[in-house]
Amino acid sequence: MQQEVPRDQPGGRPTAERTRDAISAAFGRVTGEAIPVNVLRWMLVQIWLETDQGRALWRNNVGNITAGSAWSGTIWRPNWYYEPGPDASARTRELHELMLQGRAPSAFRAYPSLEAGAEDYVRVVMRQFPQLYRAMYDGDASGVALAVRESRYCPDCSTNPEPWNAMARQLAPVLPKAQPHGPGKMLAVIGLATLAATAGYGAYRATRLQKRAAIG
């Protein structure tokens, strides 16, 4: 049975800098590699859009990852989970009805630390949403916005790239500069990183050594 915890953020909201560093370190733990610059840029942009610049970041769930029946960890409930009161907004009422129809989440994953939440986010993006990961690596806002929707990370999100570009501009002081990538290297790195997230570091390391020339 899933254990429910309050919807809060122990220790207060993390800064963009701390979130950036948590994502970078998490990628290293998952893959054994340094995070590609474009991936770091767009992961932080996505997190800041998802969580209203950290103001709606609850229980260290940086990507607002939902908790399905297979999730055995702790959870927090969104405000639309409970029967809306007379002062509830129209959006809360709508989400409550969608939840009852199985079309909106009823629970989100909770983590003991920002580092744990960042690591699960990296794994989820790489394992379950490879289209989104590829778009992040490519570094184009239009591609990322489209992939978020088409991969069903956020099925009802707009494909308009402008909010992504605007957030990237806002985060510019803490973001590394974007880098162009050749398609051959991109596919090699993506393939190895995905393997690291799904098959474990041992298998990843062996394959990486075999494909070092392709990556270089």
Secondary structure, 3 states (H helix, E strand, C coil): CCCECCCCCCCCCCCHHHHHHHHHHHHHHHHCCCCCHHHHHHHHHHHHHHCCCCCCCCCCCCCCCECCCCCCCCEECCCCCCCCCCCCCHHHHHHHHHHHCCCCCCCEECCCCHHHHHHHHHHHHHHHCHHHHHHHHHCCHHHHHHHHHHCCCCCCCCCCCHHHHHHHHHCHHHCCCCCCCCHHHHHHHHHHHHHHHHHCHHHHHHHHHHCHHHHC
